[in-house]
């Protein structure tokens, strides 16, 4: 997990923002906010979690799959970039 250690600060900042978003959902429920407001907050949480997942997966692909032996071909690098792009689109 070397890549997550290198990106630790950025990942932790994302997690802290997610915690704030989840707290907003709790507060909205506690204060009996409108359903639409609660749903928007939940959607924001989901988006934030998906972005965190995409970032960790991208790091995994780049540092564990491509970097293994350091001899990735151009084709493998393109495939990895395509996969990361597809994952980001899917998790959007």
N, C-alpha and C positions, 0 to 999 in steps of 0.2 A: 504494500500500500504506500510505496514511496511517493507516488504522485499526490495522494491525499495529504501527506505530511507537508509537501511543498505548497499545496494550495489550502492549507489548514485555515488561515485567516479568512480567506474569501469564502470558504465553505461554512465556517462558523458564523460569519456575518449573514449569510443566506438563512441559516438555521434560526438565528436570532430574529430575523425579519419574519420568518414563518411563525415563530412563537408569538410574535406580536399580532399577526393576522389571526391566529387561532384564539388569542385572548379577545380580539375584537368580536369574533363569533360568539364566544361565551358571554361577553358583555351585552351584545345585541339580544341574545336569547334571554338573559337575565332581566333586561329592561323591556322585554316583550316588543321588540322592534317589528316592523313590517316584514312579512315573509320575503318580499323581494330584496330587501336590504340584507337579510340573513343569507339568502341564496347568493347574492353578489359576493358577500364575504367568504362564503364557502368556496365559490368558484375561484376567488383570488388565492385562497389557501391551496387549492388543487393545482392551480397554475404554478405557484411557487414551489410546491413539492415536485411537480413534473420538471421544472427547470433545474432543481437540485439533482434529481435523478439523471437528467440528461448530462449535466456537468460531470458527475461522477462516472457515468458510463463512458463519456468521451475520454476522460482521463485514463480509464481502464484500457480502452482500445488503443490509445496512443502510447501508453507507457508499458503495457503488459503484452499486447498482441503485436504491435509494430516494433517495439523496441527489443523484443526477444532476439538476442544475438546482434542486434543493430544492422541487420542485413535485409531490410524490407525493400522489395522491388518497387519501381514506380507504379506498377499495376496494383500491388498490395496497398500502397499509400493512397492511391486514388479510390480503391475499394473501401478503405477505412474512412476516408473523407465522405464518400457517398453514404456509408452506413450511419455515420454521425449526423449527417444532414437529414437522412430519413428518420432517424430517432427523434431529432429535435422537432421535425414537422409533426410526427406522430404524437409527441408529448405536448405539443403546443395547445 
